[in-house]
Amino acid sequence: MVLNRSGIPLRLNHWWSISTSRSRAGFWHWFLRGCFCISFCLQANTPVLAEVSSTGPRASEAIEFSASLVKRVEGRRFEAQVFAKSDRIRLEYKYAIKTELGYSSIEILRLDKRESWFLLAQRRQILSVPVKPEEILPIQPTLPGEQDRTLIGDATTIGRASRLYEVRVDYNGRNERFYEWVDVETGVVLKLVSQDRDWAIEYLRFRLTPQPDYYFEEPTGYQRWVPTSTTQERG
């Protein structure tokens, strides 16, 4: 098992990544590293989403919702169910994600703790890893490295009134342009499409519904995985 210096298994980024670079390990490593990450742009200590006016994003009250998430990249399609409650997010993947400790089909993002928990059902364990801002699901309109945005006009997305923006970002030294559909009522990004590559992410069946607290807590009977002192780092 390959460990980093903190003793935590090396983590491959989520399938909602803004990156599309492939790793030498093949499709599964590319799938995890390049398929899920892009910024939520939500500070861990500020449990609010954003509302978008004609002049740009502004803060609004926190909301709770569930939705189906679809990502399309280079002709491939990936899916997950999303449950959001303030600064907490639960993702239930259609196809389990391969971690260094086994497969996980559920991930819980706890921004209040700056942690992401992968639930390992077969082991009844939780793999906890640090969360970076750029590794969180896109909900708030402001994108990482955003340089400017232009309001194109009103639109309708999955049957909901939205505003369509063109957004230009400079992320990790790469300039890119996106079309971004922002929900008028909630300020949530319903759809994000790159103009410069085959990459898109969108919510389907978006529902504003209260989410139970236990969705975002450590499941009963699960223990956190703790690296043993005898495990040595390998290159």
Contacts in CASP RR format, 6 or more apart in sequence:
PFRMAT RR
TARGET T0000
AUTHOR 0000-0000-0000
METHOD contacts of the structure
MODEL  1
MVLNRSGIPLRLNHWWSISTSRSRAGFWHWFLRGCFCISFCLQANTPVLA
EVSSTGPRASEAIEFSASLVKRVEGRRFEAQVFAKSDRIRLEYKYAIKTE
LGYSSIEILRLDKRESWFLLAQRRQILSVPVKPEEILPIQPTLPGEQDRT
LIGDATTIGRASRLYEVRVDYNGRNERFYEWVDVETGVVLKLVSQDRDWA
IEYLRFRLTPQPDYYFEEPTGYQRWVPTSTTQERG
1 9 0 8 1.000
1 100 0 8 1.000
1 231 0 8 1.000
1 234 0 8 1.000
2 9 0 8 1.000
2 10 0 8 1.000
2 100 0 8 1.000
2 234 0 8 1.000
2 235 0 8 1.000
3 9 0 8 1.000
3 10 0 8 1.000
3 227 0 8 1.000
3 231 0 8 1.000
3 232 0 8 1.000
3 233 0 8 1.000
3 234 0 8 1.000
4 10 0 8 1.000
4 233 0 8 1.000
5 233 0 8 1.000
7 227 0 8 1.000
7 231 0 8 1.000
7 233 0 8 1.000
8 129 0 8 1.000
8 227 0 8 1.000
9 99 0 8 1.000
9 100 0 8 1.000
9 101 0 8 1.000
9 127 0 8 1.000
10 100 0 8 1.000
11 99 0 8 1.000
11 100 0 8 1.000
11 129 0 8 1.000
12 23 0 8 1.000
12 29 0 8 1.000
12 32 0 8 1.000
12 33 0 8 1.000
12 99 0 8 1.000
13 19 0 8 1.000
13 32 0 8 1.000
13 33 0 8 1.000
13 34 0 8 1.000
13 36 0 8 1.000
13 37 0 8 1.000
13 135 0 8 1.000
14 32 0 8 1.000
14 35 0 8 1.000
14 36 0 8 1.000
14 37 0 8 1.000
14 97 0 8 1.000
14 107 0 8 1.000
14 135 0 8 1.000
15 31 0 8 1.000
15 32 0 8 1.000
15 34 0 8 1.000
15 35 0 8 1.000
15 36 0 8 1.000
15 37 0 8 1.000
15 71 0 8 1.000
15 78 0 8 1.000
15 80 0 8 1.000
15 93 0 8 1.000
15 97 0 8 1.000
16 35 0 8 1.000
16 36 0 8 1.000
16 37 0 8 1.000
16 38 0 8 1.000
16 69 0 8 1.000
16 71 0 8 1.000
16 137 0 8 1.000
16 138 0 8 1.000
16 201 0 8 1.000
17 33 0 8 1.000
17 34 0 8 1.000
17 35 0 8 1.000
17 36 0 8 1.000
17 37 0 8 1.000
17 38 0 8 1.000
17 135 0 8 1.000
18 37 0 8 1.000
18 38 0 8 1.000
18 39 0 8 1.000
18 134 0 8 1.000
18 144 0 8 1.000
18 171 0 8 1.000
18 199 0 8 1.000
19 33 0 8 1.000
19 34 0 8 1.000
19 37 0 8 1.000
19 172 0 8 1.000
20 34 0 8 1.000
20 73 0 8 1.000
20 74 0 8 1.000
20 197 0 8 1.000
20 199 0 8 1.000
21 30 0 8 1.000
21 33 0 8 1.000
21 34 0 8 1.000
22 29 0 8 1.000
22 30 0 8 1.000
22 33 0 8 1.000
22 34 0 8 1.000
23 29 0 8 1.000
23 30 0 8 1.000
23 33 0 8 1.000
28 98 0 8 1.000
31 78 0 8 1.000
32 97 0 8 1.000
32 98 0 8 1.000
34 73 0 8 1.000
35 71 0 8 1.000
35 73 0 8 1.000
35 76 0 8 1.000
35 78 0 8 1.000
36 71 0 8 1.000
36 78 0 8 1.000
37 134 0 8 1.000
37 135 0 8 1.000
37 136 0 8 1.000
38 134 0 8 1.000
38 136 0 8 1.000
38 137 0 8 1.000
38 138 0 8 1.000
38 143 0 8 1.000
38 144 0 8 1.000
38 192 0 8 1.000
38 201 0 8 1.000
39 133 0 8 1.000
39 134 0 8 1.000
39 135 0 8 1.000
39 136 0 8 1.000
39 138 0 8 1.000
39 143 0 8 1.000
39 144 0 8 1.000
40 89 0 8 1.000
40 111 0 8 1.000
40 133 0 8 1.000
40 136 0 8 1.000
40 137 0 8 1.000
40 138 0 8 1.000
40 139 0 8 1.000
40 140 0 8 1.000
41 50 0 8 1.000
41 133 0 8 1.000
41 136 0 8 1.000
41 138 0 8 1.000
41 139 0 8 1.000
41 140 0 8 1.000
41 141 0 8 1.000
41 142 0 8 1.000
41 143 0 8 1.000
41 144 0 8 1.000
42 48 0 8 1.000
42 49 0 8 1.000
42 87 0 8 1.000
42 111 0 8 1.000
42 136 0 8 1.000
42 139 0 8 1.000
42 140 0 8 1.000
43 111 0 8 1.000
44 87 0 8 1.000
44 111 0 8 1.000
44 112 0 8 1.000
44 113 0 8 1.000
44 114 0 8 1.000
44 131 0 8 1.000
45 112 0 8 1.000
46 87 0 8 1.000
47 62 0 8 1.000
47 86 0 8 1.000
47 87 0 8 1.000
47 111 0 8 1.000
47 112 0 8 1.000
48 59 0 8 1.000
48 60 0 8 1.000
48 61 0 8 1.000
48 62 0 8 1.000
49 60 0 8 1.000
49 61 0 8 1.000
49 62 0 8 1.000
49 63 0 8 1.000
49 139 0 8 1.000
49 140 0 8 1.000
49 186 0 8 1.000
49 187 0 8 1.000
49 188 0 8 1.000
50 57 0 8 1.000
50 58 0 8 1.000
50 59 0 8 1.000
50 60 0 8 1.000
50 140 0 8 1.000
50 141 0 8 1.000
50 142 0 8 1.000
50 187 0 8 1.000
51 57 0 8 1.000
51 58 0 8 1.000
51 59 0 8 1.000
51 60 0 8 1.000
51 186 0 8 1.000
51 187 0 8 1.000
52 58 0 8 1.000
52 141 0 8 1.000
52 163 0 8 1.000
52 165 0 8 1.000
52 182 0 8 1.000
52 184 0 8 1.000
52 187 0 8 1.000
54 151 0 8 1.000
54 163 0 8 1.000
56 141 0 8 1.000
56 149 0 8 1.000
56 151 0 8 1.000
57 140 0 8 1.000
57 141 0 8 1.000
57 142 0 8 1.000
57 187 0 8 1.000
60 186 0 8 1.000
60 187 0 8 1.000
62 85 0 8 1.000
62 86 0 8 1.000
62 87 0 8 1.000
63 84 0 8 1.000
63 186 0 8 1.000
63 188 0 8 1.000
63 208 0 8 1.000
64 84 0 8 1.000
64 85 0 8 1.000
64 86 0 8 1.000
64 208 0 8 1.000
64 209 0 8 1.000
64 210 0 8 1.000
64 211 0 8 1.000
65 82 0 8 1.000
65 83 0 8 1.000
65 84 0 8 1.000
65 186 0 8 1.000
65 188 0 8 1.000
65 206 0 8 1.000
65 207 0 8 1.000
65 208 0 8 1.000
65 209 0 8 1.000
65 211 0 8 1.000
66 81 0 8 1.000
66 82 0 8 1.000
66 83 0 8 1.000
66 84 0 8 1.000
66 206 0 8 1.000
66 207 0 8 1.000
66 209 0 8 1.000
66 211 0 8 1.000
67 81 0 8 1.000
67 82 0 8 1.000
67 203 0 8 1.000
67 204 0 8 1.000
67 205 0 8 1.000
67 206 0 8 1.000
67 207 0 8 1.000
68 79 0 8 1.000
68 80 0 8 1.000
68 81 0 8 1.000
68 82 0 8 1.000
68 203 0 8 1.000
68 204 0 8 1.000
68 205 0 8 1.000
69 79 0 8 1.000
69 80 0 8 1.000
69 81 0 8 1.000
69 82 0 8 1.000
69 91 0 8 1.000
69 137 0 8 1.000
69 201 0 8 1.000
69 202 0 8 1.000
69 203 0 8 1.000
69 204 0 8 1.000
70 77 0 8 1.000
70 78 0 8 1.000
70 79 0 8 1.000
70 201 0 8 1.000
70 202 0 8 1.000
70 203 0 8 1.000
70 204 0 8 1.000
71 77 0 8 1.000
71 78 0 8 1.000
71 79 0 8 1.000
71 200 0 8 1.000
71 201 0 8 1.000
72 78 0 8 1.000
72 198 0 8 1.000
72 199 0 8 1.000
72 200 0 8 1.000
72 201 0 8 1.000
73 198 0 8 1.000
73 199 0 8 1.000
73 200 0 8 1.000
74 198 0 8 1.000
74 199 0 8 1.000
75 198 0 8 1.000
78 94 0 8 1.000
78 95 0 8 1.000
79 93 0 8 1.000
79 94 0 8 1.000
79 95 0 8 1.000
80 91 0 8 1.000
80 92 0 8 1.000
80 93 0 8 1.000
80 94 0 8 1.000
81 91 0 8 1.000
81 92 0 8 1.000
82 89 0 8 1.000
82 90 0 8 1.000
82 91 0 8 1.000
82 137 0 8 1.000
82 203 0 8 1.000
83 89 0 8 1.000
83 90 0 8 1.000
83 91 0 8 1.000
83 92 0 8 1.000
83 211 0 8 1.000
83 215 0 8 1.000
83 216 0 8 1.000
84 90 0 8 1.000
84 139 0 8 1.000
84 211 0 8 1.000
85 211 0 8 1.000
85 213 0 8 1.000
85 215 0 8 1.000
85 216 0 8 1.000
87 110 0 8 1.000
87 111 0 8 1.000
87 112 0 8 1.000
88 108 0 8 1.000
88 109 0 8 1.000
88 110 0 8 1.000
88 111 0 8 1.000
88 112 0 8 1.000
88 215 0 8 1.000
88 216 0 8 1.000
89 108 0 8 1.000
89 109 0 8 1.000
89 111 0 8 1.000
89 136 0 8 1.000
89 137 0 8 1.000
89 216 0 8 1.000
90 106 0 8 1.000
90 107 0 8 1.000
90 108 0 8 1.000
90 109 0 8 1.000
90 211 0 8 1.000
90 215 0 8 1.000
90 216 0 8 1.000
91 106 0 8 1.000
91 107 0 8 1.000
91 108 0 8 1.000
91 109 0 8 1.000
91 137 0 8 1.000
92 105 0 8 1.000
92 106 0 8 1.000
93 104 0 8 1.000
93 105 0 8 1.000
93 106 0 8 1.000
93 107 0 8 1.000
95 105 0 8 1.000
96 103 0 8 1.000
96 104 0 8 1.000
96 105 0 8 1.000
97 103 0 8 1.000
97 104 0 8 1.000
97 105 0 8 1.000
97 107 0 8 1.000
97 118 0 8 1.000
99 118 0 8 1.000
99 120 0 8 1.000
99 127 0 8 1.000
100 127 0 8 1.000
101 118 0 8 1.000
101 120 0 8 1.000
101 123 0 8 1.000
101 125 0 8 1.000
101 127 0 8 1.000
101 225 0 8 1.000
102 120 0 8 1.000
102 122 0 8 1.000
102 123 0 8 1.000
103 120 0 8 1.000
103 122 0 8 1.000
104 118 0 8 1.000
104 119 0 8 1.000
104 120 0 8 1.000
104 121 0 8 1.000
104 127 0 8 1.000
105 119 0 8 1.000
105 121 0 8 1.000
106 118 0 8 1.000
106 119 0 8 1.000
106 121 0 8 1.000
107 116 0 8 1.000
107 117 0 8 1.000
107 118 0 8 1.000
107 119 0 8 1.000
108 116 0 8 1.000
108 117 0 8 1.000
108 119 0 8 1.000
108 215 0 8 1.000
108 216 0 8 1.000
109 115 0 8 1.000
109 116 0 8 1.000
109 117 0 8 1.000
109 131 0 8 1.000
109 136 0 8 1.000
109 137 0 8 1.000
110 116 0 8 1.000
110 117 0 8 1.000
110 131 0 8 1.000
110 216 0 8 1.000
111 131 0 8 1.000
111 136 0 8 1.000
114 130 0 8 1.000
114 131 0 8 1.000
115 128 0 8 1.000
115 129 0 8 1.000
115 130 0 8 1.000
115 131 0 8 1.000
116 128 0 8 1.000
116 129 0 8 1.000
116 130 0 8 1.000
116 131 0 8 1.000
116 135 0 8 1.000
117 126 0 8 1.000
117 127 0 8 1.000
117 128 0 8 1.000
117 218 0 8 1.000
118 126 0 8 1.000
118 127 0 8 1.000
118 128 0 8 1.000
118 129 0 8 1.000
119 126 0 8 1.000
119 219 0 8 1.000
119 222 0 8 1.000
120 126 0 8 1.000
120 127 0 8 1.000
120 225 0 8 1.000
123 225 0 8 1.000
124 221 0 8 1.000
124 222 0 8 1.000
124 223 0 8 1.000
125 222 0 8 1.000
125 223 0 8 1.000
125 224 0 8 1.000
125 225 0 8 1.000
126 218 0 8 1.000
126 219 0 8 1.000
126 222 0 8 1.000
126 223 0 8 1.000
126 224 0 8 1.000
126 225 0 8 1.000
127 225 0 8 1.000
128 224 0 8 1.000
128 225 0 8 1.000
133 144 0 8 1.000
134 144 0 8 1.000
134 171 0 8 1.000
138 189 0 8 1.000
138 192 0 8 1.000
138 201 0 8 1.000
139 188 0 8 1.000
139 189 0 8 1.000
140 187 0 8 1.000
140 188 0 8 1.000
140 189 0 8 1.000
141 149 0 8 1.000
141 165 0 8 1.000
141 180 0 8 1.000
141 182 0 8 1.000
141 187 0 8 1.000
141 189 0 8 1.000
143 167 0 8 1.000
143 169 0 8 1.000
143 171 0 8 1.000
143 178 0 8 1.000
143 180 0 8 1.000
143 192 0 8 1.000
144 169 0 8 1.000
144 171 0 8 1.000
145 169 0 8 1.000
145 170 0 8 1.000
145 171 0 8 1.000
146 167 0 8 1.000
146 168 0 8 1.000
146 169 0 8 1.000
147 168 0 8 1.000
147 169 0 8 1.000
147 170 0 8 1.000
148 167 0 8 1.000
148 168 0 8 1.000
149 165 0 8 1.000
149 166 0 8 1.000
149 167 0 8 1.000
149 168 0 8 1.000
149 180 0 8 1.000
150 165 0 8 1.000
150 166 0 8 1.000
150 167 0 8 1.000
151 163 0 8 1.000
151 164 0 8 1.000
151 165 0 8 1.000
152 164 0 8 1.000
152 165 0 8 1.000
152 166 0 8 1.000
152 179 0 8 1.000
153 163 0 8 1.000
153 164 0 8 1.000
154 161 0 8 1.000
154 162 0 8 1.000
154 163 0 8 1.000
154 164 0 8 1.000
155 161 0 8 1.000
155 162 0 8 1.000
155 163 0 8 1.000
155 164 0 8 1.000
155 181 0 8 1.000
156 162 0 8 1.000
157 181 0 8 1.000
157 183 0 8 1.000
157 190 0 8 1.000
157 191 0 8 1.000
157 202 0 8 1.000
158 190 0 8 1.000
158 202 0 8 1.000
158 203 0 8 1.000
158 204 0 8 1.000
158 205 0 8 1.000
158 206 0 8 1.000
160 183 0 8 1.000
160 184 0 8 1.000
160 185 0 8 1.000
160 190 0 8 1.000
160 206 0 8 1.000
161 183 0 8 1.000
161 184 0 8 1.000
161 185 0 8 1.000
162 181 0 8 1.000
162 182 0 8 1.000
162 183 0 8 1.000
162 184 0 8 1.000
162 190 0 8 1.000
162 191 0 8 1.000
163 181 0 8 1.000
163 182 0 8 1.000
163 184 0 8 1.000
164 179 0 8 1.000
164 180 0 8 1.000
164 181 0 8 1.000
164 182 0 8 1.000
165 179 0 8 1.000
165 180 0 8 1.000
165 181 0 8 1.000
165 182 0 8 1.000
166 177 0 8 1.000
166 178 0 8 1.000
166 179 0 8 1.000
166 180 0 8 1.000
166 195 0 8 1.000
167 177 0 8 1.000
167 178 0 8 1.000
167 179 0 8 1.000
167 180 0 8 1.000
168 175 0 8 1.000
168 176 0 8 1.000
168 177 0 8 1.000
168 178 0 8 1.000
169 175 0 8 1.000
169 176 0 8 1.000
169 177 0 8 1.000
169 178 0 8 1.000
176 194 0 8 1.000
176 195 0 8 1.000
176 196 0 8 1.000
176 197 0 8 1.000
177 194 0 8 1.000
177 195 0 8 1.000
177 196 0 8 1.000
178 192 0 8 1.000
178 193 0 8 1.000
178 194 0 8 1.000
178 195 0 8 1.000
179 191 0 8 1.000
179 192 0 8 1.000
179 193 0 8 1.000
179 195 0 8 1.000
180 189 0 8 1.000
180 191 0 8 1.000
180 192 0 8 1.000
180 193 0 8 1.000
181 189 0 8 1.000
181 190 0 8 1.000
181 191 0 8 1.000
181 192 0 8 1.000
181 202 0 8 1.000
182 188 0 8 1.000
182 189 0 8 1.000
182 190 0 8 1.000
183 189 0 8 1.000
183 190 0 8 1.000
183 206 0 8 1.000
185 208 0 8 1.000
186 208 0 8 1.000
188 203 0 8 1.000
188 206 0 8 1.000
190 202 0 8 1.000
190 203 0 8 1.000
190 206 0 8 1.000
191 200 0 8 1.000
191 201 0 8 1.000
191 202 0 8 1.000
191 203 0 8 1.000
192 200 0 8 1.000
192 201 0 8 1.000
192 202 0 8 1.000
193 199 0 8 1.000
193 200 0 8 1.000
193 202 0 8 1.000
194 200 0 8 1.000
218 224 0 8 1.000
END
